[in-house]
Amino acid sequence: MADCIFCKIIAGEIPSKKVYEDDVCYAFYDAAPQAPVHFLVVPKEHISGPSAVSEQNCAVVGHIYAVIAKLAGELGLKNGYRVVANDGADGGQTVGHLHFHVLAGRSLAWPPG
């Protein structure tokens, strides 16, 4: 989508600090980190959010979770990490492109705050 910030990041039109890239997804560090380690993993295919995941595109989500586990191992996140995907305005989604926040490097309270 022409006006999607994540699509522009994936296309290289907006700079990012890349963590990982393959044919399916792109991972980059968050510009406003909420933990010592905070990166996002986004599908290259524009999917508007969690509520737009379907039988036709759900393999992308499985692949992204496998990538998250791989990156967590490579980054030494031995004490654990949190994966967050927001959906819609009430869910706190601010960019209309499916994305997964990965936060680590400190104890993460619940509920988040």
N, CA, C and O atoms as a MOPAC input file, in Angstrom:
PM7 MOZYME 1SCF
protein

 N      0.84700 1    -1.18100 1     0.00000 1
 C      0.00000 1     0.00000 1     0.00000 1
 C      0.89100 1     1.24300 1     0.00000 1
 O      1.86300 1     1.31900 1     0.75200 1
 N      0.56200 1     2.18600 1    -0.82300 1
 C      1.39400 1     3.36500 1    -1.04300 1
 C      1.56600 1     4.22300 1     0.20000 1
 O      2.62400 1     4.82800 1     0.37100 1
 N      0.56700 1     4.30100 1     1.07600 1
 C      0.64900 1     5.18700 1     2.23300 1
 C      1.01800 1     4.46300 1     3.53300 1
 O      0.97400 1     5.07700 1     4.59900 1
 N      1.37300 1     3.20400 1     3.47500 1
 C      1.68300 1     2.41500 1     4.67400 1
 C      3.15900 1     2.58700 1     5.04600 1
 O      4.04900 1     2.29100 1     4.24900 1
 N      3.40200 1     3.06500 1     6.26200 1
 C      4.77600 1     3.29500 1     6.71100 1
 C      5.59800 1     2.00400 1     6.72900 1
 O      6.78300 1     2.02500 1     6.39500 1
 N      4.98500 1     0.87800 1     7.11500 1
 C      5.74100 1    -0.37200 1     7.14300 1
 C      6.04000 1    -0.86600 1     5.74000 1
 O      7.11300 1    -1.42100 1     5.50400 1
 N      5.12700 1    -0.68100 1     4.80900 1
 C      5.40700 1    -1.04100 1     3.41100 1
 C      6.56800 1    -0.20100 1     2.88300 1
 O      7.40300 1    -0.70000 1     2.12900 1
 N      6.62200 1     1.07300 1     3.27900 1
 C      7.72200 1     1.94500 1     2.85600 1
 C      9.04300 1     1.52900 1     3.49300 1
 O     10.08900 1     1.60700 1     2.84900 1
 N      9.01100 1     1.09200 1     4.74000 1
 C     10.22300 1     0.58900 1     5.39400 1
 C     10.71100 1    -0.66400 1     4.68500 1
 O     11.90100 1    -0.78800 1     4.39400 1
 N      9.81000 1    -1.58500 1     4.40900 1
 C     10.17000 1    -2.82500 1     3.71700 1
 C     10.78400 1    -2.52000 1     2.34900 1
 O     11.74400 1    -3.17400 1     1.94000 1
 N     10.23300 1    -1.53000 1     1.64300 1
 C     10.71300 1    -1.15900 1     0.30700 1
 C     12.00900 1    -0.35600 1     0.35200 1
 O     12.59400 1    -0.07700 1    -0.69400 1
 N     12.47000 1     0.02100 1     1.54900 1
 C     13.68400 1     0.79900 1     1.67600 1
 C     13.48800 1     2.29100 1     1.46100 1
 O     14.46200 1     3.03700 1     1.36300 1
 N     12.23700 1     2.73200 1     1.38800 1
 C     11.94500 1     4.15800 1     1.19100 1
 C     12.10700 1     4.95300 1     2.48400 1
 O     12.34800 1     6.16000 1     2.44700 1
 N     11.97700 1     4.28400 1     3.61800 1
 C     12.18700 1     4.88900 1     4.92900 1
 C     13.26900 1     4.06500 1     5.61200 1
 O     13.16400 1     2.83900 1     5.66400 1
 N     14.30700 1     4.71300 1     6.13700 1
 C     15.38300 1     3.94300 1     6.76900 1
 C     14.93500 1     3.23200 1     8.04300 1
 O     14.04700 1     3.69900 1     8.75700 1
 N     15.56100 1     2.10800 1     8.30400 1
 C     15.31600 1     1.35000 1     9.53000 1
 C     16.59700 1     0.61600 1     9.89600 1
 O     17.49400 1     0.44600 1     9.07000 1
 N     16.66400 1     0.18800 1    11.14100 1
 C     17.79800 1    -0.61400 1    11.60000 1
 C     17.36900 1    -2.08400 1    11.51900 1
 O     16.75100 1    -2.62500 1    12.43600 1
 N     17.71400 1    -2.69800 1    10.40500 1
 C     17.26700 1    -4.06700 1    10.11900 1
 C     17.89300 1    -5.07800 1    11.07000 1
 O     19.08400 1    -5.03300 1    11.37800 1
 N     17.03700 1    -5.99500 1    11.52300 1
 C     17.46900 1    -7.12700 1    12.33600 1
 C     17.53600 1    -8.38100 1    11.47300 1
 O     18.42700 1    -9.21300 1    11.64200 1
 N     16.57500 1    -8.51100 1    10.53400 1
 C     16.44100 1    -9.74400 1     9.75900 1
 C     15.55500 1    -9.46300 1     8.54800 1
 O     14.69300 1    -8.58400 1     8.57800 1
 N     15.78700 1   -10.22600 1     7.48500 1
 C     14.91500 1   -10.15700 1     6.31600 1
 C     14.97600 1   -11.46700 1     5.56500 1
 O     16.04300 1   -12.06500 1     5.42100 1
 N     13.82500 1   -11.91100 1     5.08800 1
 C     13.73900 1   -13.03800 1     4.16000 1
 C     12.63200 1   -12.72900 1     3.15800 1
 O     12.16700 1   -11.59100 1     3.08800 1
 N     12.20700 1   -13.71000 1     2.39300 1
 C     11.17800 1   -13.48700 1     1.37100 1
 C      9.80500 1   -13.18700 1     1.95400 1
 O      8.95600 1   -12.62300 1     1.26400 1
 N      9.57100 1   -13.55500 1     3.21200 1
 C      8.24900 1   -13.45000 1     3.83200 1
 C      8.11800 1   -12.27100 1     4.78400 1
 O      7.06000 1   -11.64600 1     4.85900 1
 N      9.19000 1   -11.96200 1     5.51200 1
 C      9.06500 1   -10.94000 1     6.55300 1
 C     10.31100 1   -10.07500 1     6.66700 1
 O     11.36400 1   -10.36700 1     6.10000 1
 N     10.14200 1    -9.00200 1     7.42300 1
 C     11.21000 1    -8.03400 1     7.65600 1
 C     11.16100 1    -7.68400 1     9.14000 1
 O     10.08300 1    -7.44200 1     9.68200 1
 N     12.31200 1    -7.65300 1     9.79900 1
 C     12.38300 1    -7.30500 1    11.21600 1
 C     13.32700 1    -6.12100 1    11.38900 1
 O     14.38700 1    -6.04700 1    10.76700 1
 N     12.91100 1    -5.19600 1    12.25600 1
 C     13.71500 1    -3.99700 1    12.47900 1
 C     13.48500 1    -3.47900 1    13.89200 1
 O     12.44800 1    -3.74300 1    14.50200 1
 N     14.46600 1    -2.73700 1    14.40600 1
 C     14.36400 1    -2.19600 1    15.75400 1
 C     13.33900 1    -1.07000 1    15.79600 1
 O     13.24400 1    -0.26900 1    14.86600 1
 N     12.57800 1    -1.01700 1    16.87700 1
 C     11.56700 1     0.02300 1    17.07100 1
 C     12.25100 1     1.37100 1    17.26000 1
 O     13.26600 1     1.46700 1    17.95100 1
 N     11.69700 1     2.40500 1    16.64800 1
 C     12.26100 1     3.75700 1    16.74400 1
 C     12.05700 1     4.36800 1    18.13100 1
 O     12.78700 1     5.27800 1    18.52500 1
 N     11.07300 1     3.87100 1    18.86200 1
 C     10.79600 1     4.36400 1    20.22500 1
 C     10.70000 1     3.16400 1    21.16100 1
 O      9.60600 1     2.81100 1    21.60300 1
 N     11.84200 1     2.53100 1    21.46800 1
 C     11.81500 1     1.27100 1    22.22400 1
 C     11.20700 1     1.40600 1    23.61100 1
 O     11.40900 1     2.39800 1    24.31000 1
 N     10.45500 1     0.37300 1    23.98600 1
 C      9.80100 1     0.30600 1    25.28500 1
 C     10.49100 1    -0.68500 1    26.21700 1
 O     10.02100 1    -0.92700 1    27.32900 1
 N     11.60500 1    -1.25700 1    25.76700 1
 C     12.41400 1    -2.19000 1    26.55100 1
 C     13.82500 1    -2.13900 1    25.97500 1
 O     14.01900 1    -1.63700 1    24.86800 1
 N     14.81600 1    -2.65300 1    26.71100 1
 C     16.18300 1    -2.64000 1    26.18500 1
 C     16.31200 1    -3.31000 1    24.81900 1
 O     17.10700 1    -2.87300 1    23.98600 1
 N     15.54200 1    -4.36000 1    24.58800 1
 C     15.44700 1    -4.97500 1    23.26200 1
 C     14.01200 1    -4.80200 1    22.80700 1
 O     13.08900 1    -5.25600 1    23.48300 1
 N     13.81100 1    -4.14900 1    21.67000 1
 C     12.45900 1    -3.94000 1    21.14000 1
 C     12.56200 1    -3.85100 1    19.62400 1
 O     13.02400 1    -2.85700 1    19.06400 1
 N     12.11500 1    -4.92600 1    18.98000 1
 C     12.08100 1    -4.92200 1    17.52100 1
 C     10.72300 1    -5.37700 1    17.04500 1
 O      9.95300 1    -5.98100 1    17.79200 1
 N     10.43700 1    -5.07800 1    15.78900 1
 C      9.17100 1    -5.46200 1    15.17100 1
 C      9.44400 1    -6.45400 1    14.05200 1
 O     10.47300 1    -6.38400 1    13.38000 1
 N      8.52000 1    -7.36700 1    13.86200 1
 C      8.57700 1    -8.27800 1    12.72500 1
 C      7.28000 1    -8.08900 1    11.96300 1
 O      6.19200 1    -8.20700 1    12.52500 1
 N      7.40700 1    -7.79000 1    10.66500 1
 C      6.24600 1    -7.49900 1     9.82500 1
 C      6.27700 1    -8.38400 1     8.59300 1
 O      7.34700 1    -8.66200 1     8.05200 1
 N      5.10400 1    -8.82900 1     8.14400 1
 C      5.08400 1    -9.57200 1     6.88600 1
 C      5.31800 1    -8.61000 1     5.72400 1
 O      4.90000 1    -7.45300 1     5.77700 1
 N      5.98200 1    -9.08400 1     4.68400 1
 C      6.17600 1    -8.25600 1     3.50000 1
 C      4.85500 1    -8.06100 1     2.76400 1
 O      4.62400 1    -7.02300 1     2.14300 1
 N      3.99700 1    -9.06500 1     2.84200 1
 C      2.64500 1    -8.93500 1     2.28700 1
 C      1.86100 1    -7.97800 1     3.18000 1
 O      1.89100 1    -8.10600 1     4.40400 1
 N      1.16700 1    -7.03000 1     2.57800 1
 C      0.37900 1    -6.10000 1     3.40100 1
 C     -0.87900 1    -6.82300 1     3.90500 1
 O     -1.78500 1    -7.14700 1     3.13800 1
 N     -0.89700 1    -7.06000 1     5.20400 1
 C     -2.05900 1    -7.60300 1     5.90900 1
 C     -2.39100 1    -6.52900 1     6.93500 1
 O     -1.51600 1    -6.12200 1     7.69900 1
 N     -3.62100 1    -6.06600 1     6.96800 1
 C     -3.94700 1    -4.87400 1     7.75000 1
 C     -3.82200 1    -5.04800 1     9.26500 1
 O     -3.63100 1    -4.06100 1     9.97500 1
 N     -3.92100 1    -6.25000 1     9.76600 1
 C     -3.80200 1    -6.48100 1    11.20200 1
 C     -4.21100 1    -7.89700 1    11.54300 1
 O     -4.55500 1    -8.67200 1    10.65000 1
 N     -4.18100 1    -8.25700 1    12.83400 1
 C     -4.54600 1    -9.61300 1    13.24200 1
 C     -5.92600 1   -10.05200 1    12.76500 1
 O     -6.11900 1   -11.22100 1    12.43300 1
 N     -6.88500 1    -9.13100 1    12.72600 1
 C     -8.23300 1    -9.53100 1    12.30100 1
 C     -8.30900 1    -9.82700 1    10.80900 1
 O     -9.32100 1   -10.34800 1    10.34000 1
 N     -7.26800 1    -9.50700 1    10.06000 1
 C     -7.23500 1    -9.80800 1     8.62600 1
 C     -6.48700 1   -11.10900 1     8.32000 1
 O     -6.32400 1   -11.46900 1     7.15400 1
 N     -6.03200 1   -11.81500 1     9.36100 1
 C     -5.38700 1   -13.11200 1     9.13900 1
 C     -6.47400 1   -14.11600 1     8.77900 1
 O     -7.51000 1   -14.19700 1     9.43900 1
 N     -6.21900 1   -14.88100 1     7.71800 1
 C     -7.20900 1   -15.82100 1     7.20500 1
 C     -6.54900 1   -17.16700 1     6.91000 1
 O     -5.33800 1   -17.32800 1     7.06300 1
 N     -7.35100 1   -18.10800 1     6.49400 1
 C     -6.80700 1   -19.41300 1     6.08200 1
 C     -5.83300 1   -19.24900 1     4.92000 1
 O     -4.90300 1   -20.04200 1     4.77800 1
 N     -6.03400 1   -18.24200 1     4.10000 1
 C     -5.18400 1   -18.03400 1     2.93100 1
 C     -3.81500 1   -17.44300 1     3.28300 1
 O     -2.85200 1   -17.65900 1     2.54600 1
 N     -3.70500 1   -16.70500 1     4.38600 1
 C     -2.42500 1   -16.06200 1     4.70000 1
 C     -1.85300 1   -16.44700 1     6.07000 1
 O     -0.84900 1   -15.87500 1     6.49400 1
 N     -2.46800 1   -17.39400 1     6.76100 1
 C     -2.04600 1   -17.70600 1     8.13700 1
 C     -0.65800 1   -18.34700 1     8.21800 1
 O     -0.03800 1   -18.30600 1     9.28100 1
 N     -0.15700 1   -18.92900 1     7.14500 1
 C      1.19100 1   -19.50900 1     7.18100 1
 C      2.23900 1   -18.43300 1     7.42900 1
 O      3.30400 1   -18.71600 1     7.97700 1
 N      1.94500 1   -17.21100 1     7.03100 1
 C      2.85400 1   -16.08400 1     7.26300 1
 C      3.07100 1   -15.89400 1     8.76700 1
 O      4.19500 1   -15.65600 1     9.20900 1
 N      2.00700 1   -15.99900 1     9.54300 1
 C      2.10600 1   -15.80200 1    10.99200 1
 C      2.96400 1   -16.90300 1    11.61900 1
 O      3.79900 1   -16.61900 1    12.47800 1
 N      2.77200 1   -18.13300 1    11.20600 1
 C      3.60200 1   -19.22700 1    11.70800 1
 C      5.07100 1   -19.00400 1    11.38600 1
 O      5.94400 1   -19.23600 1    12.22300 1
 N      5.33400 1   -18.55500 1    10.17300 1
 C      6.70800 1   -18.27500 1     9.77300 1
 C      7.29500 1   -17.15700 1    10.63900 1
 O      8.44300 1   -17.24700 1    11.07600 1
 N      6.51600 1   -16.11600 1    10.88400 1
 C      6.99300 1   -14.99900 1    11.69600 1
 C      7.34300 1   -15.47400 1    13.10900 1
 O      8.36600 1   -15.06500 1    13.65900 1
 N      6.51300 1   -16.32600 1    13.69700 1
 C      6.82800 1   -16.82900 1    15.03700 1
 C      8.10400 1   -17.67700 1    15.02400 1
 O      8.86900 1   -17.64200 1    15.98800 1
 N      8.34600 1   -18.42900 1    13.96100 1
 C      9.59300 1   -19.18900 1    13.85300 1
 C     10.78100 1   -18.23600 1    13.74800 1
 O     11.83100 1   -18.49500 1    14.33600 1
 N     10.63200 1   -17.14900 1    13.01600 1
 C     11.69000 1   -16.14800 1    12.89800 1
 C     11.94400 1   -15.48400 1    14.25400 1
 O     13.09400 1   -15.26400 1    14.63500 1
 N     10.87100 1   -15.16800 1    14.98000 1
 C     11.02900 1   -14.56600 1    16.30900 1
 C     11.83600 1   -15.49100 1    17.21900 1
 O     12.74300 1   -15.03200 1    17.91300 1
 N     11.52400 1   -16.76900 1    17.22600 1
 C     12.26100 1   -17.72600 1    18.06200 1
 C     13.73100 1   -17.78500 1    17.64800 1
 O     14.61400 1   -17.83300 1    18.50500 1
 N     13.99300 1   -17.78200 1    16.35800 1
 C     15.36500 1   -17.79900 1    15.84500 1
 C     16.11000 1   -16.54500 1    16.29000 1
 O     17.23500 1   -16.63500 1    16.78300 1
 N     15.49500 1   -15.38100 1    16.11900 1
 C     16.14000 1   -14.12400 1    16.50400 1
 C     16.36200 1   -14.04600 1    18.01300 1
 O     17.39900 1   -13.55900 1    18.46300 1
 N     15.40000 1   -14.51800 1    18.79000 1
 C     15.55200 1   -14.52300 1    20.24500 1
 C     16.78100 1   -15.33800 1    20.64400 1
 O     17.53900 1   -14.93500 1    21.52700 1
 N     16.97200 1   -16.47100 1    19.99900 1
 C     18.16100 1   -17.27900 1    20.27000 1
 C     19.43600 1   -16.56500 1    19.86600 1
 O     20.40800 1   -16.55600 1    20.62100 1
 N     19.44300 1   -15.96400 1    18.68100 1
 C     20.63300 1   -15.26400 1    18.20000 1
 C     20.96700 1   -14.04300 1    19.05500 1
 O     22.13800 1   -13.69900 1    19.22000 1
 N     19.94200 1   -13.39200 1    19.59500 1
 C     20.15900 1   -12.19900 1    20.41400 1
 C     20.38900 1   -12.53100 1    21.88600 1
 O     20.60900 1   -11.63300 1    22.69900 1
 N     20.34000 1   -13.81700 1    22.23100 1
 C     20.61400 1   -14.24400 1    23.59800 1
 C     19.53400 1   -13.87800 1    24.59500 1
 O     19.83500 1   -13.56500 1    25.74700 1
 N     18.28400 1   -13.91300 1    24.17300 1
 C     17.17600 1   -13.55000 1    25.06800 1
 C     16.80100 1   -14.75100 1    25.93700 1
 O     15.68700 1   -15.26800 1    25.85500 1
 N     17.74100 1   -15.18100 1    26.76200 1
 C     17.60600 1   -16.40700 1    27.55200 1
 C     16.58100 1   -16.30600 1    28.66800 1
 O     16.03100 1   -17.32300 1    29.09000 1
 N     16.31200 1   -15.09700 1    29.15500 1
 C     15.35600 1   -14.93100 1    30.24800 1
 C     13.92700 1   -14.73800 1    29.75000 1
 O     13.01500 1   -14.55200 1    30.55600 1
 N     13.72200 1   -14.77900 1    28.45700 1
 C     12.39000 1   -14.66400 1    27.89500 1
 C     12.14800 1   -13.34400 1    27.18800 1
 O     12.98700 1   -12.44400 1    27.19200 1
 N     10.98000 1   -13.26000 1    26.58500 1
 C     10.59700 1   -12.08000 1    25.81900 1
 C      9.08200 1   -12.06100 1    25.68200 1
 O      8.41400 1   -13.06300 1    25.93800 1
 N      8.55200 1   -10.92600 1    25.27900 1
 C      7.11500 1   -10.77700 1    25.05400 1
 C      6.89500 1   -10.48100 1    23.58000 1
 O      7.65300 1    -9.73100 1    22.96500 1
 N      5.84200 1   -11.08400 1    23.01700 1
 C      5.42600 1   -10.79900 1    21.64100 1
 C      4.04000 1   -10.18400 1    21.72300 1
 O      3.13600 1   -10.75400 1    22.33500 1
 N      3.86900 1    -9.00300 1    21.09800 1
 C      2.60500 1    -8.28100 1    21.15100 1
 C      2.15200 1    -7.95100 1    19.73600 1
 O      2.93300 1    -7.46500 1    18.91800 1
 N      0.87600 1    -8.22300 1    19.46100 1
 C      0.25200 1    -7.80400 1    18.20500 1
 C     -1.05700 1    -7.10900 1    18.57100 1
 O     -1.95900 1    -7.73800 1    19.12400 1
 N     -1.16200 1    -5.83900 1    18.27100 1
 C     -2.36300 1    -5.06600 1    18.56400 1
 C     -3.30200 1    -5.09700 1    17.36100 1
 O     -2.85900 1    -5.19400 1    16.21700 1
 N     -4.61100 1    -5.01400 1    17.63600 1
 C     -5.59600 1    -5.02400 1    16.56000 1
 C     -6.62800 1    -3.92300 1    16.77400 1
 O     -7.31600 1    -3.89000 1    17.79400 1
 N     -6.72400 1    -3.03700 1    15.81200 1
 C     -7.72900 1    -1.98700 1    15.84500 1
 C     -7.41900 1    -0.89100 1    16.84100 1
 O     -6.50400 1    -1.01200 1    17.65600 1
 N     -8.18800 1     0.17500 1    16.76600 1
 C     -7.97600 1     1.34600 1    17.61200 1
 C     -8.06400 1     1.00600 1    19.10000 1
 O     -7.20900 1     1.42700 1    19.87900 1
 N     -9.08200 1     0.25300 1    19.50100 1
 C     -9.22200 1    -0.09100 1    20.91300 1
 C     -8.12500 1    -1.03400 1    21.38400 1
 O     -7.82600 1    -1.09000 1    22.57700 1
 N     -7.52600 1    -1.76900 1    20.46700 1
 C     -6.43000 1    -2.66700 1    20.81300 1
 C     -5.07400 1    -1.98500 1    20.80600 1
 O     -4.06100 1    -2.60400 1    21.13300 1
 N     -5.05100 1    -0.70500 1    20.43400 1
 C     -3.80400 1     0.04100 1    20.44400 1
 C     -3.00800 1    -0.02100 1    19.15400 1
 O     -1.84900 1     0.39300 1    19.12900 1
 N     -3.60800 1    -0.53200 1    18.07100 1
 C     -2.89600 1    -0.59600 1    16.79200 1
 C     -2.80200 1     0.80200 1    16.18900 1
 O     -3.82000 1     1.45800 1    15.97000 1
 N     -1.57700 1     1.25500 1    15.92300 1
 C     -1.38200 1     2.59500 1    15.36800 1
 C     -0.93900 1     2.57300 1    13.90800 1
 O     -1.01400 1     3.59500 1    13.22600 1
 N     -0.47900 1     1.42600 1    13.42300 1
 C     -0.10800 1     1.27000 1    12.01200 1
 C     -0.93900 1     0.12700 1    11.45400 1
 O     -0.93300 1    -0.97700 1    11.99800 1
 N     -1.65400 1     0.39300 1    10.36700 1
 C     -2.54800 1    -0.60000 1     9.78100 1
 C     -1.84300 1    -1.62400 1     8.92100 1
 O     -2.20600 1    -1.82800 1     7.76200 1
 N     -0.84800 1    -2.26200 1     9.47700 1
 C     -0.09500 1    -3.34700 1     8.82600 1
 C      0.25000 1    -4.32000 1     9.94600 1
 O      0.83300 1    -3.92100 1    10.95400 1
 N     -0.10200 1    -5.58200 1     9.78200 1
 C      0.17800 1    -6.58900 1    10.80400 1
 C      1.63700 1    -6.50000 1    11.23600 1
 O      2.54000 1    -6.49100 1    10.39900 1
 N      1.86000 1    -6.43500 1    12.53500 1
 C      3.22100 1    -6.40700 1    13.03900 1
 C      3.25600 1    -6.96700 1    14.45700 1
 O      2.28900 1    -6.88400 1    15.21400 1
 N      4.39000 1    -7.52900 1    14.77600 1
 C      4.61500 1    -8.15800 1    16.07000 1
 C      5.76200 1    -7.44500 1    16.76700 1
 O      6.88300 1    -7.41500 1    16.25700 1
 N      5.48200 1    -6.86500 1    17.94400 1
 C      6.51700 1    -6.25600 1    18.76900 1
 C      7.16700 1    -7.37900 1    19.56800 1
 O      6.47100 1    -8.22100 1    20.13600 1
 N      8.47800 1    -7.39400 1    19.61600 1
 C      9.21700 1    -8.32400 1    20.46600 1
 C      9.98300 1    -7.46800 1    21.46900 1
 O     10.83300 1    -6.65600 1    21.10100 1
 N      9.65900 1    -7.67200 1    22.75100 1
 C     10.25900 1    -6.87600 1    23.83400 1
 C     10.99400 1    -7.80100 1    24.79300 1
 O     10.50400 1    -8.87600 1    25.13800 1
 N     12.17300 1    -7.36900 1    25.21700 1
 C     12.98300 1    -8.19700 1    26.12700 1
 C     14.04400 1    -7.32200 1    26.78100 1
 O     14.16400 1    -6.12900 1    26.50300 1
 N     14.80500 1    -7.96000 1    27.65800 1
 C     15.92400 1    -7.27900 1    28.28100 1
 C     15.61300 1    -6.70400 1    29.65000 1
 O     16.48100 1    -6.10900 1    30.28800 1
 N     14.38200 1    -6.87800 1    30.10300 1
 C     13.98900 1    -6.47200 1    31.45300 1
 C     12.75900 1    -7.29900 1    31.82900 1
 O     12.13100 1    -7.92400 1    30.97400 1
 N     12.43100 1    -7.29100 1    33.09900 1
 C     11.23200 1    -7.96400 1    33.54700 1
 C     10.02600 1    -7.16100 1    33.05300 1
 O      9.95900 1    -5.94900 1    33.26100 1
 N      9.10100 1    -7.81600 1    32.41900 1
 C      7.93200 1    -7.16000 1    31.84200 1
 C      6.70300 1    -7.46400 1    32.69700 1
 O      6.27300 1    -8.61400 1    32.79200 1
 N      6.15300 1    -6.44300 1    33.30900 1
 C      4.99900 1    -6.59400 1    34.19400 1
 C      3.73600 1    -6.90100 1    33.39400 1
 O      3.66300 1    -6.64300 1    32.19200 1
 N      2.74600 1    -7.45600 1    34.08600 1
 C      1.42500 1    -7.67300 1    33.48200 1
 C      0.38400 1    -7.16600 1    34.44600 1
 O      0.47300 1    -7.51000 1    35.62400 1
 N     -0.58400 1    -6.38800 1    34.05500 1
 C     -0.75100 1    -5.91400 1    32.68300 1
 C      0.33100 1    -4.91100 1    32.32500 1
 O      0.92200 1    -4.27400 1    33.19700 1
 N      0.58600 1    -4.77500 1    30.99500 1
 C      1.63700 1    -3.85700 1    30.56100 1
 C      1.33100 1    -2.44000 1    31.03000 1
 O      0.17300 1    -2.04600 1    31.16100 1
 N      2.34900 1    -1.72000 1    31.26800 1
 C      2.14100 1    -0.34000 1    31.69200 1
 C      3.39000 1     0.46200 1    31.62600 1
 O      3.37900 1     1.64900 1    31.95200 1

